Amino acid sequence: MRAVDDVNRQIAQMTQAAIANDTQEVSAASEQHTASSQEMTATAETLADMAARLSDQVKRFTI
């Protein structure tokens, strides 16, 4: 019986370690996704500003 208990304990420890590792991987992926989203938002805002300034410049030449 002790051998079975030891195996069960080892399985439980391995399961907990795997869950912890998976959680860290998901957390890291989520952080990367958030950073990418923030970068895309900043780029979109920059492009919108550039488009507005270009539009203002083009209006100078429009009859």
CHARMM internal coordinates of N, CA and C (Angstrom, degrees):
IC EDIT
DIST 1 N 1 CA 1.4533
DIST 1 CA 1 C 1.5259
ANGL 1 N 1 CA 1 C 112.11
DIST 1 C 2 N 1.3168
ANGL 1 CA 1 C 2 N 114.95
DIHE 1 N 1 CA 1 C 2 N -35.70
DIST 2 N 2 CA 1.4637
ANGL 1 C 2 N 2 CA 117.44
DIHE 1 CA 1 C 2 N 2 CA -178.62
DIST 2 CA 2 C 1.5211
ANGL 2 N 2 CA 2 C 110.65
DIHE 1 C 2 N 2 CA 2 C -63.26
DIST 2 C 3 N 1.3055
ANGL 2 CA 2 C 3 N 117.22
DIHE 2 N 2 CA 2 C 3 N -37.36
DIST 3 N 3 CA 1.4632
ANGL 2 C 3 N 3 CA 120.90
DIHE 2 CA 2 C 3 N 3 CA 179.77
DIST 3 CA 3 C 1.5256
ANGL 3 N 3 CA 3 C 110.33
DIHE 2 C 3 N 3 CA 3 C -62.88
DIST 3 C 4 N 1.3186
ANGL 3 CA 3 C 4 N 116.50
DIHE 3 N 3 CA 3 C 4 N -40.31
DIST 4 N 4 CA 1.4638
ANGL 3 C 4 N 4 CA 121.10
DIHE 3 CA 3 C 4 N 4 CA 178.88
DIST 4 CA 4 C 1.5215
ANGL 4 N 4 CA 4 C 109.85
DIHE 3 C 4 N 4 CA 4 C -65.52
DIST 4 C 5 N 1.3163
ANGL 4 CA 4 C 5 N 116.71
DIHE 4 N 4 CA 4 C 5 N -42.38
DIST 5 N 5 CA 1.4657
ANGL 4 C 5 N 5 CA 120.36
DIHE 4 CA 4 C 5 N 5 CA 178.06
DIST 5 CA 5 C 1.5304
ANGL 5 N 5 CA 5 C 110.92
DIHE 4 C 5 N 5 CA 5 C -62.72
DIST 5 C 6 N 1.3317
ANGL 5 CA 5 C 6 N 116.40
DIHE 5 N 5 CA 5 C 6 N -40.63
DIST 6 N 6 CA 1.4629
ANGL 5 C 6 N 6 CA 120.33
DIHE 5 CA 5 C 6 N 6 CA 178.53
DIST 6 CA 6 C 1.5305
ANGL 6 N 6 CA 6 C 110.78
DIHE 5 C 6 N 6 CA 6 C -63.28
DIST 6 C 7 N 1.3156
ANGL 6 CA 6 C 7 N 116.51
DIHE 6 N 6 CA 6 C 7 N -43.78
DIST 7 N 7 CA 1.4605
ANGL 6 C 7 N 7 CA 120.66
DIHE 6 CA 6 C 7 N 7 CA 178.92
DIST 7 CA 7 C 1.5239
ANGL 7 N 7 CA 7 C 110.14
DIHE 6 C 7 N 7 CA 7 C -63.53
DIST 7 C 8 N 1.3224
ANGL 7 CA 7 C 8 N 117.03
DIHE 7 N 7 CA 7 C 8 N -43.70
DIST 8 N 8 CA 1.4661
ANGL 7 C 8 N 8 CA 120.75
DIHE 7 CA 7 C 8 N 8 CA 178.22
DIST 8 CA 8 C 1.5215
ANGL 8 N 8 CA 8 C 111.09
DIHE 7 C 8 N 8 CA 8 C -61.06
DIST 8 C 9 N 1.3220
ANGL 8 CA 8 C 9 N 116.75
DIHE 8 N 8 CA 8 C 9 N -40.46
DIST 9 N 9 CA 1.4617
ANGL 8 C 9 N 9 CA 121.73
DIHE 8 CA 8 C 9 N 9 CA 179.24
DIST 9 CA 9 C 1.5331
ANGL 9 N 9 CA 9 C 109.59
DIHE 8 C 9 N 9 CA 9 C -65.04
DIST 9 C 10 N 1.3216
ANGL 9 CA 9 C 10 N 117.02
DIHE 9 N 9 CA 9 C 10 N -43.47
DIST 10 N 10 CA 1.4628
ANGL 9 C 10 N 10 CA 121.14
DIHE 9 CA 9 C 10 N 10 CA 179.20
DIST 10 CA 10 C 1.5278
ANGL 10 N 10 CA 10 C 110.92
DIHE 9 C 10 N 10 CA 10 C -64.07
DIST 10 C 11 N 1.3224
ANGL 10 CA 10 C 11 N 116.24
DIHE 10 N 10 CA 10 C 11 N -41.67
DIST 11 N 11 CA 1.4707
ANGL 10 C 11 N 11 CA 120.20
DIHE 10 CA 10 C 11 N 11 CA 177.75
DIST 11 CA 11 C 1.5202
ANGL 11 N 11 CA 11 C 110.18
DIHE 10 C 11 N 11 CA 11 C -61.77
DIST 11 C 12 N 1.3121
ANGL 11 CA 11 C 12 N 116.88
DIHE 11 N 11 CA 11 C 12 N -43.04
DIST 12 N 12 CA 1.4691
ANGL 11 C 12 N 12 CA 121.01
DIHE 11 CA 11 C 12 N 12 CA 179.19
DIST 12 CA 12 C 1.5217
ANGL 12 N 12 CA 12 C 110.80
DIHE 11 C 12 N 12 CA 12 C -62.71
DIST 12 C 13 N 1.3299
ANGL 12 CA 12 C 13 N 116.93
DIHE 12 N 12 CA 12 C 13 N -42.33
DIST 13 N 13 CA 1.4646
ANGL 12 C 13 N 13 CA 120.40
DIHE 12 CA 12 C 13 N 13 CA 179.16
DIST 13 CA 13 C 1.5267
ANGL 13 N 13 CA 13 C 111.03
DIHE 12 C 13 N 13 CA 13 C -65.21
DIST 13 C 14 N 1.3240
ANGL 13 CA 13 C 14 N 116.89
DIHE 13 N 13 CA 13 C 14 N -42.03
DIST 14 N 14 CA 1.4571
ANGL 13 C 14 N 14 CA 120.77
DIHE 13 CA 13 C 14 N 14 CA 179.31
DIST 14 CA 14 C 1.5265
ANGL 14 N 14 CA 14 C 110.60
DIHE 13 C 14 N 14 CA 14 C -64.98
DIST 14 C 15 N 1.3191
ANGL 14 CA 14 C 15 N 116.39
DIHE 14 N 14 CA 14 C 15 N -39.22
DIST 15 N 15 CA 1.4669
ANGL 14 C 15 N 15 CA 121.07
DIHE 14 CA 14 C 15 N 15 CA 178.96
DIST 15 CA 15 C 1.5179
ANGL 15 N 15 CA 15 C 110.12
DIHE 14 C 15 N 15 CA 15 C -64.17
DIST 15 C 16 N 1.3334
ANGL 15 CA 15 C 16 N 116.79
DIHE 15 N 15 CA 15 C 16 N -44.96
DIST 16 N 16 CA 1.4659
ANGL 15 C 16 N 16 CA 120.35
DIHE 15 CA 15 C 16 N 16 CA 178.94
DIST 16 CA 16 C 1.5216
ANGL 16 N 16 CA 16 C 111.25
DIHE 15 C 16 N 16 CA 16 C -62.38
DIST 16 C 17 N 1.3292
ANGL 16 CA 16 C 17 N 117.38
DIHE 16 N 16 CA 16 C 17 N -40.04
DIST 17 N 17 CA 1.4593
ANGL 16 C 17 N 17 CA 121.24
DIHE 16 CA 16 C 17 N 17 CA 179.38
DIST 17 CA 17 C 1.5285
ANGL 17 N 17 CA 17 C 110.25
DIHE 16 C 17 N 17 CA 17 C -65.82
DIST 17 C 18 N 1.3219
ANGL 17 CA 17 C 18 N 116.67
DIHE 17 N 17 CA 17 C 18 N -40.93
DIST 18 N 18 CA 1.4630
ANGL 17 C 18 N 18 CA 120.38
DIHE 17 CA 17 C 18 N 18 CA 179.39
DIST 18 CA 18 C 1.5248
ANGL 18 N 18 CA 18 C 110.63
DIHE 17 C 18 N 18 CA 18 C -65.20
DIST 18 C 19 N 1.3169
ANGL 18 CA 18 C 19 N 116.84
DIHE 18 N 18 CA 18 C 19 N -41.74
DIST 19 N 19 CA 1.4679
ANGL 18 C 19 N 19 CA 120.72
DIHE 18 CA 18 C 19 N 19 CA 179.06
DIST 19 CA 19 C 1.5217
ANGL 19 N 19 CA 19 C 110.18
DIHE 18 C 19 N 19 CA 19 C -63.81
DIST 19 C 20 N 1.3328
ANGL 19 CA 19 C 20 N 116.55
DIHE 19 N 19 CA 19 C 20 N -42.73
DIST 20 N 20 CA 1.4641
ANGL 19 C 20 N 20 CA 120.24
DIHE 19 CA 19 C 20 N 20 CA 179.37
DIST 20 CA 20 C 1.5267
ANGL 20 N 20 CA 20 C 110.23
DIHE 19 C 20 N 20 CA 20 C -62.59
DIST 20 C 21 N 1.3247
ANGL 20 CA 20 C 21 N 116.49
DIHE 20 N 20 CA 20 C 21 N -42.43
DIST 21 N 21 CA 1.4708
ANGL 20 C 21 N 21 CA 120.33
DIHE 20 CA 20 C 21 N 21 CA 179.01
DIST 21 CA 21 C 1.5295
ANGL 21 N 21 CA 21 C 110.78
DIHE 20 C 21 N 21 CA 21 C -63.83
DIST 21 C 22 N 1.3272
ANGL 21 CA 21 C 22 N 116.48
DIHE 21 N 21 CA 21 C 22 N -44.77
DIST 22 N 22 CA 1.4638
ANGL 21 C 22 N 22 CA 120.14
DIHE 21 CA 21 C 22 N 22 CA 178.87
DIST 22 CA 22 C 1.5249
ANGL 22 N 22 CA 22 C 111.06
DIHE 21 C 22 N 22 CA 22 C -61.56
DIST 22 C 23 N 1.3180
ANGL 22 CA 22 C 23 N 116.24
DIHE 22 N 22 CA 22 C 23 N -40.51
DIST 23 N 23 CA 1.4598
ANGL 22 C 23 N 23 CA 120.84
DIHE 22 CA 22 C 23 N 23 CA 179.36
DIST 23 CA 23 C 1.5279
ANGL 23 N 23 CA 23 C 110.71
DIHE 22 C 23 N 23 CA 23 C -62.39
DIST 23 C 24 N 1.3267
ANGL 23 CA 23 C 24 N 116.65
DIHE 23 N 23 CA 23 C 24 N -42.00
DIST 24 N 24 CA 1.4706
ANGL 23 C 24 N 24 CA 120.28
DIHE 23 CA 23 C 24 N 24 CA 178.62
DIST 24 CA 24 C 1.5181
ANGL 24 N 24 CA 24 C 110.90
DIHE 23 C 24 N 24 CA 24 C -65.48
DIST 24 C 25 N 1.3293
ANGL 24 CA 24 C 25 N 116.88
DIHE 24 N 24 CA 24 C 25 N -39.57
DIST 25 N 25 CA 1.4616
ANGL 24 C 25 N 25 CA 119.89
DIHE 24 CA 24 C 25 N 25 CA 179.15
DIST 25 CA 25 C 1.5268
ANGL 25 N 25 CA 25 C 111.22
DIHE 24 C 25 N 25 CA 25 C -65.45
DIST 25 C 26 N 1.3193
ANGL 25 CA 25 C 26 N 116.59
DIHE 25 N 25 CA 25 C 26 N -41.70
DIST 26 N 26 CA 1.4711
ANGL 25 C 26 N 26 CA 120.32
DIHE 25 CA 25 C 26 N 26 CA 178.52
DIST 26 CA 26 C 1.5220
ANGL 26 N 26 CA 26 C 109.96
DIHE 25 C 26 N 26 CA 26 C -65.39
DIST 26 C 27 N 1.3235
ANGL 26 CA 26 C 27 N 116.44
DIHE 26 N 26 CA 26 C 27 N -41.20
DIST 27 N 27 CA 1.4607
ANGL 26 C 27 N 27 CA 120.50
DIHE 26 CA 26 C 27 N 27 CA 179.24
DIST 27 CA 27 C 1.5286
ANGL 27 N 27 CA 27 C 110.74
DIHE 26 C 27 N 27 CA 27 C -62.79
DIST 27 C 28 N 1.3185
ANGL 27 CA 27 C 28 N 117.23
DIHE 27 N 27 CA 27 C 28 N -43.86
DIST 28 N 28 CA 1.4640
ANGL 27 C 28 N 28 CA 121.06
DIHE 27 CA 27 C 28 N 28 CA 179.20
DIST 28 CA 28 C 1.5310
ANGL 28 N 28 CA 28 C 110.67
DIHE 27 C 28 N 28 CA 28 C -63.71
DIST 28 C 29 N 1.3144
ANGL 28 CA 28 C 29 N 116.56
DIHE 28 N 28 CA 28 C 29 N -42.88
DIST 29 N 29 CA 1.4739
ANGL 28 C 29 N 29 CA 120.26
DIHE 28 CA 28 C 29 N 29 CA 178.91
DIST 29 CA 29 C 1.5244
ANGL 29 N 29 CA 29 C 110.43
DIHE 28 C 29 N 29 CA 29 C -63.63
DIST 29 C 30 N 1.3221
ANGL 29 CA 29 C 30 N 116.22
DIHE 29 N 29 CA 29 C 30 N -39.31
DIST 30 N 30 CA 1.4626
ANGL 29 C 30 N 30 CA 120.44
DIHE 29 CA 29 C 30 N 30 CA 179.16
DIST 30 CA 30 C 1.5282
ANGL 30 N 30 CA 30 C 110.96
DIHE 29 C 30 N 30 CA 30 C -64.74
DIST 30 C 31 N 1.3209
ANGL 30 CA 30 C 31 N 116.64
DIHE 30 N 30 CA 30 C 31 N -41.53
DIST 31 N 31 CA 1.4636
ANGL 30 C 31 N 31 CA 120.51
DIHE 30 CA 30 C 31 N 31 CA 177.96
DIST 31 CA 31 C 1.5327
ANGL 31 N 31 CA 31 C 110.96
DIHE 30 C 31 N 31 CA 31 C -63.46
DIST 31 C 32 N 1.3258
ANGL 31 CA 31 C 32 N 116.60
DIHE 31 N 31 CA 31 C 32 N -41.43
DIST 32 N 32 CA 1.4643
ANGL 31 C 32 N 32 CA 120.28
DIHE 31 CA 31 C 32 N 32 CA 178.28
DIST 32 CA 32 C 1.5203
ANGL 32 N 32 CA 32 C 110.45
DIHE 31 C 32 N 32 CA 32 C -64.03
DIST 32 C 33 N 1.3135
ANGL 32 CA 32 C 33 N 116.56
DIHE 32 N 32 CA 32 C 33 N -41.28
DIST 33 N 33 CA 1.4599
ANGL 32 C 33 N 33 CA 120.94
DIHE 32 CA 32 C 33 N 33 CA 179.05
DIST 33 CA 33 C 1.5271
ANGL 33 N 33 CA 33 C 110.47
DIHE 32 C 33 N 33 CA 33 C -63.05
DIST 33 C 34 N 1.3121
ANGL 33 CA 33 C 34 N 116.15
DIHE 33 N 33 CA 33 C 34 N -43.85
DIST 34 N 34 CA 1.4646
ANGL 33 C 34 N 34 CA 120.65
DIHE 33 CA 33 C 34 N 34 CA 179.00
DIST 34 CA 34 C 1.5243
ANGL 34 N 34 CA 34 C 110.60
DIHE 33 C 34 N 34 CA 34 C -61.58
DIST 34 C 35 N 1.3280
ANGL 34 CA 34 C 35 N 116.65
DIHE 34 N 34 CA 34 C 35 N -44.34
DIST 35 N 35 CA 1.4649
ANGL 34 C 35 N 35 CA 120.61
DIHE 34 CA 34 C 35 N 35 CA 179.55
DIST 35 CA 35 C 1.5246
ANGL 35 N 35 CA 35 C 110.36
DIHE 34 C 35 N 35 CA 35 C -62.83
DIST 35 C 36 N 1.3166
ANGL 35 CA 35 C 36 N 117.41
DIHE 35 N 35 CA 35 C 36 N -41.89
DIST 36 N 36 CA 1.4657
ANGL 35 C 36 N 36 CA 120.90
DIHE 35 CA 35 C 36 N 36 CA 178.64
DIST 36 CA 36 C 1.5212
ANGL 36 N 36 CA 36 C 110.96
DIHE 35 C 36 N 36 CA 36 C -64.14
DIST 36 C 37 N 1.3201
ANGL 36 CA 36 C 37 N 116.44
DIHE 36 N 36 CA 36 C 37 N -41.60
DIST 37 N 37 CA 1.4656
ANGL 36 C 37 N 37 CA 120.43
DIHE 36 CA 36 C 37 N 37 CA 178.98
DIST 37 CA 37 C 1.5223
ANGL 37 N 37 CA 37 C 110.97
DIHE 36 C 37 N 37 CA 37 C -63.27
DIST 37 C 38 N 1.3262
ANGL 37 CA 37 C 38 N 116.59
DIHE 37 N 37 CA 37 C 38 N -41.58
DIST 38 N 38 CA 1.4579
ANGL 37 C 38 N 38 CA 120.26
DIHE 37 CA 37 C 38 N 38 CA 178.85
DIST 38 CA 38 C 1.5330
ANGL 38 N 38 CA 38 C 110.74
DIHE 37 C 38 N 38 CA 38 C -64.66
DIST 38 C 39 N 1.3189
ANGL 38 CA 38 C 39 N 115.81
DIHE 38 N 38 CA 38 C 39 N -39.98
DIST 39 N 39 CA 1.4679
ANGL 38 C 39 N 39 CA 119.73
DIHE 38 CA 38 C 39 N 39 CA 178.99
DIST 39 CA 39 C 1.5272
ANGL 39 N 39 CA 39 C 110.77
DIHE 38 C 39 N 39 CA 39 C -65.52
DIST 39 C 40 N 1.3246
ANGL 39 CA 39 C 40 N 116.59
DIHE 39 N 39 CA 39 C 40 N -41.44
DIST 40 N 40 CA 1.4679
ANGL 39 C 40 N 40 CA 119.43
DIHE 39 CA 39 C 40 N 40 CA 178.28
DIST 40 CA 40 C 1.5189
ANGL 40 N 40 CA 40 C 110.98
DIHE 39 C 40 N 40 CA 40 C -64.90
DIST 40 C 41 N 1.3190
ANGL 40 CA 40 C 41 N 117.62
DIHE 40 N 40 CA 40 C 41 N -39.01
DIST 41 N 41 CA 1.4587
ANGL 40 C 41 N 41 CA 121.10
DIHE 40 CA 40 C 41 N 41 CA 178.42
DIST 41 CA 41 C 1.5256
ANGL 41 N 41 CA 41 C 110.71
DIHE 40 C 41 N 41 CA 41 C -63.36
DIST 41 C 42 N 1.3272
ANGL 41 CA 41 C 42 N 115.89
DIHE 41 N 41 CA 41 C 42 N -44.62
DIST 42 N 42 CA 1.4723
ANGL 41 C 42 N 42 CA 119.87
DIHE 41 CA 41 C 42 N 42 CA 179.18
DIST 42 CA 42 C 1.5224
ANGL 42 N 42 CA 42 C 110.59
DIHE 41 C 42 N 42 CA 42 C -62.79
DIST 42 C 43 N 1.3204
ANGL 42 CA 42 C 43 N 116.82
DIHE 42 N 42 CA 42 C 43 N -41.34
DIST 43 N 43 CA 1.4637
ANGL 42 C 43 N 43 CA 120.61
DIHE 42 CA 42 C 43 N 43 CA 179.28
DIST 43 CA 43 C 1.5222
ANGL 43 N 43 CA 43 C 110.73
DIHE 42 C 43 N 43 CA 43 C -65.35
DIST 43 C 44 N 1.3251
ANGL 43 CA 43 C 44 N 117.14
DIHE 43 N 43 CA 43 C 44 N -42.02
DIST 44 N 44 CA 1.4639
ANGL 43 C 44 N 44 CA 120.88
DIHE 43 CA 43 C 44 N 44 CA 178.71
DIST 44 CA 44 C 1.5282
ANGL 44 N 44 CA 44 C 110.70
DIHE 43 C 44 N 44 CA 44 C -62.68
DIST 44 C 45 N 1.3303
ANGL 44 CA 44 C 45 N 116.79
DIHE 44 N 44 CA 44 C 45 N -40.41
DIST 45 N 45 CA 1.4643
ANGL 44 C 45 N 45 CA 119.79
DIHE 44 CA 44 C 45 N 45 CA 178.44
DIST 45 CA 45 C 1.5241
ANGL 45 N 45 CA 45 C 110.87
DIHE 44 C 45 N 45 CA 45 C -64.70
DIST 45 C 46 N 1.3360
ANGL 45 CA 45 C 46 N 116.56
DIHE 45 N 45 CA 45 C 46 N -40.54
DIST 46 N 46 CA 1.4664
ANGL 45 C 46 N 46 CA 120.62
DIHE 45 CA 45 C 46 N 46 CA 178.21
DIST 46 CA 46 C 1.5209
ANGL 46 N 46 CA 46 C 110.43
DIHE 45 C 46 N 46 CA 46 C -63.12
DIST 46 C 47 N 1.3293
ANGL 46 CA 46 C 47 N 116.40
DIHE 46 N 46 CA 46 C 47 N -44.78
DIST 47 N 47 CA 1.4692
ANGL 46 C 47 N 47 CA 120.10
DIHE 46 CA 46 C 47 N 47 CA 178.79
DIST 47 CA 47 C 1.5210
ANGL 47 N 47 CA 47 C 111.70
DIHE 46 C 47 N 47 CA 47 C -63.42
DIST 47 C 48 N 1.3200
ANGL 47 CA 47 C 48 N 118.07
DIHE 47 N 47 CA 47 C 48 N -39.29
DIST 48 N 48 CA 1.4672
ANGL 47 C 48 N 48 CA 121.11
DIHE 47 CA 47 C 48 N 48 CA 178.56
DIST 48 CA 48 C 1.5220
ANGL 48 N 48 CA 48 C 110.09
DIHE 47 C 48 N 48 CA 48 C -63.72
DIST 48 C 49 N 1.3227
ANGL 48 CA 48 C 49 N 116.92
DIHE 48 N 48 CA 48 C 49 N -40.81
DIST 49 N 49 CA 1.4604
ANGL 48 C 49 N 49 CA 120.70
DIHE 48 CA 48 C 49 N 49 CA 178.13
DIST 49 CA 49 C 1.5227
ANGL 49 N 49 CA 49 C 110.74
DIHE 48 C 49 N 49 CA 49 C -65.22
DIST 49 C 50 N 1.3244
ANGL 49 CA 49 C 50 N 116.39
DIHE 49 N 49 CA 49 C 50 N -43.31
DIST 50 N 50 CA 1.4616
ANGL 49 C 50 N 50 CA 120.39
DIHE 49 CA 49 C 50 N 50 CA 178.60
DIST 50 CA 50 C 1.5283
ANGL 50 N 50 CA 50 C 110.93
DIHE 49 C 50 N 50 CA 50 C -62.97
DIST 50 C 51 N 1.3202
ANGL 50 CA 50 C 51 N 116.89
DIHE 50 N 50 CA 50 C 51 N -40.50
DIST 51 N 51 CA 1.4639
ANGL 50 C 51 N 51 CA 120.72
DIHE 50 CA 50 C 51 N 51 CA 178.91
DIST 51 CA 51 C 1.5187
ANGL 51 N 51 CA 51 C 110.83
DIHE 50 C 51 N 51 CA 51 C -64.02
DIST 51 C 52 N 1.3160
ANGL 51 CA 51 C 52 N 117.31
DIHE 51 N 51 CA 51 C 52 N -40.35
DIST 52 N 52 CA 1.4679
ANGL 51 C 52 N 52 CA 121.01
DIHE 51 CA 51 C 52 N 52 CA 179.13
DIST 52 CA 52 C 1.5194
ANGL 52 N 52 CA 52 C 110.47
DIHE 51 C 52 N 52 CA 52 C -65.05
DIST 52 C 53 N 1.3376
ANGL 52 CA 52 C 53 N 116.14
DIHE 52 N 52 CA 52 C 53 N -42.68
DIST 53 N 53 CA 1.4706
ANGL 52 C 53 N 53 CA 118.98
DIHE 52 CA 52 C 53 N 53 CA 179.07
DIST 53 CA 53 C 1.5231
ANGL 53 N 53 CA 53 C 111.26
DIHE 52 C 53 N 53 CA 53 C -66.38
DIST 53 C 54 N 1.3269
ANGL 53 CA 53 C 54 N 116.83
DIHE 53 N 53 CA 53 C 54 N -39.48
DIST 54 N 54 CA 1.4653
ANGL 53 C 54 N 54 CA 120.03
DIHE 53 CA 53 C 54 N 54 CA 177.31
DIST 54 CA 54 C 1.5215
ANGL 54 N 54 CA 54 C 110.63
DIHE 53 C 54 N 54 CA 54 C -63.33
DIST 54 C 55 N 1.3138
ANGL 54 CA 54 C 55 N 115.99
DIHE 54 N 54 CA 54 C 55 N -41.99
DIST 55 N 55 CA 1.4637
ANGL 54 C 55 N 55 CA 119.98
DIHE 54 CA 54 C 55 N 55 CA 178.74
DIST 55 CA 55 C 1.5226
ANGL 55 N 55 CA 55 C 110.43
DIHE 54 C 55 N 55 CA 55 C -60.42
DIST 55 C 56 N 1.3219
ANGL 55 CA 55 C 56 N 117.17
DIHE 55 N 55 CA 55 C 56 N -42.18
DIST 56 N 56 CA 1.4608
ANGL 55 C 56 N 56 CA 120.91
DIHE 55 CA 55 C 56 N 56 CA 177.83
DIST 56 CA 56 C 1.5282
ANGL 56 N 56 CA 56 C 111.13
DIHE 55 C 56 N 56 CA 56 C -62.00
DIST 56 C 57 N 1.3244
ANGL 56 CA 56 C 57 N 116.29
DIHE 56 N 56 CA 56 C 57 N -40.71
DIST 57 N 57 CA 1.4718
ANGL 56 C 57 N 57 CA 119.89
DIHE 56 CA 56 C 57 N 57 CA 179.66
DIST 57 CA 57 C 1.5222
ANGL 57 N 57 CA 57 C 110.81
DIHE 56 C 57 N 57 CA 57 C -67.53
DIST 57 C 58 N 1.3218
ANGL 57 CA 57 C 58 N 118.11
DIHE 57 N 57 CA 57 C 58 N -40.01
DIST 58 N 58 CA 1.4519
ANGL 57 C 58 N 58 CA 122.25
DIHE 57 CA 57 C 58 N 58 CA -178.96
DIST 58 CA 58 C 1.5193
ANGL 58 N 58 CA 58 C 110.32
DIHE 57 C 58 N 58 CA 58 C -66.42
DIST 58 C 59 N 1.3241
ANGL 58 CA 58 C 59 N 118.24
DIHE 58 N 58 CA 58 C 59 N -34.94
DIST 59 N 59 CA 1.4644
ANGL 58 C 59 N 59 CA 122.07
DIHE 58 CA 58 C 59 N 59 CA 179.52
DIST 59 CA 59 C 1.5302
ANGL 59 N 59 CA 59 C 111.78
DIHE 58 C 59 N 59 CA 59 C -60.29
DIST 59 C 60 N 1.3017
ANGL 59 CA 59 C 60 N 116.66
DIHE 59 N 59 CA 59 C 60 N -26.49
DIST 60 N 60 CA 1.4599
ANGL 59 C 60 N 60 CA 119.84
DIHE 59 CA 59 C 60 N 60 CA 178.72
DIST 60 CA 60 C 1.5272
ANGL 60 N 60 CA 60 C 111.93
DIHE 59 C 60 N 60 CA 60 C -64.15
DIST 60 C 61 N 1.3240
ANGL 60 CA 60 C 61 N 115.19
DIHE 60 N 60 CA 60 C 61 N -30.17
DIST 61 N 61 CA 1.4501
ANGL 60 C 61 N 61 CA 120.17
DIHE 60 CA 60 C 61 N 61 CA -175.91
DIST 61 CA 61 C 1.5189
ANGL 61 N 61 CA 61 C 113.74
DIHE 60 C 61 N 61 CA 61 C -99.74
DIST 61 C 62 N 1.3102
ANGL 61 CA 61 C 62 N 116.48
DIHE 61 N 61 CA 61 C 62 N -2.13
DIST 62 N 62 CA 1.4518
ANGL 61 C 62 N 62 CA 120.75
DIHE 61 CA 61 C 62 N 62 CA -178.90
DIST 62 CA 62 C 1.5265
ANGL 62 N 62 CA 62 C 109.45
DIHE 61 C 62 N 62 CA 62 C -85.96
DIST 62 C 63 N 1.3135
ANGL 62 CA 62 C 63 N 114.53
DIHE 62 N 62 CA 62 C 63 N 136.25
DIST 63 N 63 CA 1.4701
ANGL 62 C 63 N 63 CA 119.68
DIHE 62 CA 62 C 63 N 63 CA -179.85
DIST 63 CA 63 C 1.5129
ANGL 63 N 63 CA 63 C 110.30
DIHE 62 C 63 N 63 CA 63 C -82.20
END
COOR INIT
IC SEED 1 N 1 CA 1 C
IC BUILD
